[in-house]
Amino acid sequence: MSDSHTSPTPGAPGPPLEDHEYPLDPIEYAKAEKKVVRKIDFILLPIMLITYGLQYYDKNTLSTAILYGMLEDLDLTTTKNGVTYLTRYSTAAAAFYYGYIVAVLPMGLIFTRFPLAKTASLFVLIWGIICILTVVVHSYHGFVVQRVFLGLAESAVSPAFVAITALWWKPQEQAKRLGVYYSSTGIFSMFTAIVNIGWGKTGGHHPWKSMYYFGGSFTIFWAILIYFIMPDSPLSPGRFFSPQEKAILRRRFHENPYGQSQQPIKVSQLVEAVRDVKTWIYFLIGASIYICNGSVTVFGAKIINSWGYDSIRSTALMIPGGAMTVVTIYIFAWFADRYKNIRTILLPISTIPVIVGCLVVWQAPWHPRVGPLIGYYLVAAFGAPYVLLLSLATANTAGATKKGFTTSAIFVGYVTGNIISSYLVFAQEKPIKYRSTWIAVIVAMIFASCASLLLRYIYIRENKRRDALLVSSPSGHSPDGALRGDGVVSGDEEKAGESGGDGLPRLGDGGVYEDKTDKERLEFRYTY
C-alpha cells in the first residue's frame, strides 16, 4: 500500500504509541480504557448537549415568541375576509432552513479539512451574534433575511457533532452518545419553556426581544468556552488527559480508522455517495421524520394556545413534551446500544407513539383538554427515530468524504422536512382540529418505517453477498485484497466484553490507514 498516514489534525502525532505506555494485560487495559471513555463522556457530552440544546432553544423560542407580541411587531400575519392567516410566519420559520439547506453540504466537507472543535466554536460564535441581532429587526422582510443567515451559521453544528462522535467514540459506543446529546432537544424544550415564562412576565413591552437577548448572549459566551475547553482530536487531547490516557486514546484512534475524518476530499467518494441508494433512503427518512416538527416546535405553542390556554399556560404546558422527547430517546438509544442488529426494527417501533399521538389529537374530543394534550406529548417522541437514523448512517458509512456527504444528506432531509412542516399547520383548520397536519405526519411516519425495513433488507443482502465472495475466493484474501477471516469487520460490532474484541480492523504499529469507503472495503459488514 503506497498511501501514507494522514493525521486528523495539522501537526498531530504520527504512529501509535508503544504498548508499554498502557497496560499490557487485556483485563487491566479494558478497565483503563473504560475510565478513558468515561472521561471523554464527561468532557465532550456536556459541551455537545448544551450546544445542541442552545440551537433548539433558538428554534423553540420562535414558537414561544409569537405568543408574546412578535406576530404583531413584525407583521407576521395577514387577514382576509375576517380570517387570520399565518403564512408570513410560516415563511419566516422556513427561511431558517433555506439558509441551512444551502450550507449543510459544504459544512460536512469543511469539517473533513479543519480542526473540528475550533471550527465549530467559530460558527457557534457567528450564530450567537446573528441570534442577538434579531432584536434590531423591525419588519417581516428583514426577519426573513435574518433567519436565512441564522440558518447558514447553525448548519455547522450537526455535521460537526456527527464527525466528533465518529472521531472520539467507536461505532458500538456511538448510538448512546448520539442519544445523549440529541436528547438536549427535549431538555431544552423544558428549559425554554421555564426561562421564557420568566421573560414573558418581566420582559417589558416587547417580551419576545428579551428571549433573544438571553439566547444570543448565552450562545456567544458558550462559543468562547468551546474554543478553550473542547479538544480537537484523540491525537491532541490537551491537558485533560494523563500520558497513559493519551496513549490509550491513540490506540483507540488507530483501532477505529472509520472514525478518521480529517482526510483530503475525494471526488470518487462523493460520486459513490451520490450513486449509493442508501444515501437517498437516509435523506428520505430524515425528511419524513421531521415533517413532524411543525406540529411540535414551530407551531407547538400556538396549537396548545388554540385549546383555550393563555400565553403563560401554553408555554408551561410544553414542558412535558420535552420530557417525552428525552425519555423516548434514552429508551431507544439504550436498546440500540444493548442489542446487536435491531436498529432497523427499533426505528419503526419508535414511530408508533407519534402515530398514536396524531390520532388522539385529531380524533379525541378537545373538551376536556387532557385528551389532545396527551396526544401532543406522544407526538413529541419523534426525536427517537431520528437518533436511530443517525446511528445507522454513521455506523454503516466508511470513507471520510463519503461519511461527510452522507451525514450532510441526512441533514438536508432534516431541513426539507422542516421546510415542509412549516406550511402544514393551517390556522383556518382549527375547527377541524388541524386535520391536514396530523394526516401528513402519520403518512410520513409510516413511510419512514417502511424505508427502515427496506434498509434492513439491503444491509442483509449485501452482507450475504460479501460473505459469499469471501468463501468463493481461492486465496486468503477477498477480491479487493482485504484479509479474510479475522479481518471481517462490521460497522458496529458487538461490545468487546461479549465478542472478545471490538471487531474493528487493527492497524497495529506501523500500520497504514487507507481512506476507503464501505463499498471499497469488502471486509466491511453493515449493522442493521
Secondary structure, DSSP 8 states (H G I E B T S, - for coil): -------SSTT---S---GGGS--SHHHHHHHHHHHHHHHHHHHHHHHHHHHHHHHHHHHHHHHHTTTTHHHHTT--EEETTEEE-HHHHHHHHHHHHHHHHHHHHHHHHTTTS-HHHHHHHHHHHHHHHHHGGGG--SHHHHHHHHHHHHHHHTTHHHHHHHHHHHHS-HHHHHHHHHHHHTHHHHHHHHHHHHHHHHHHHSTT-HHHHHHHHHHHHHHHHHHHHHHHS-SBTTB-GGGS-HHHHHHHHHHHHH-GGG-------HHHHHHHHH-HHHHHHHHHHHHHHTTHIIIIISHHHHHHTTT--HHHHHHTTHHHHHHHHHHHHHHHHHHHHSTT-HHHHHHHHHHHHHHHHHHHHHS-SSSTHHHHHHHHHHGGGHHHHHHHHHHHHHT--SHHHHHHHHHHHHHHHHHHHHHHHTS--GGGGGGTSHHHHHHHHHHHHHHHHHHHHHHHHHHHHHHHHHHHHHH-SSSB-TTS-B-GGG-EETT---HHHHSS-------TT-------TTT-TTEE---
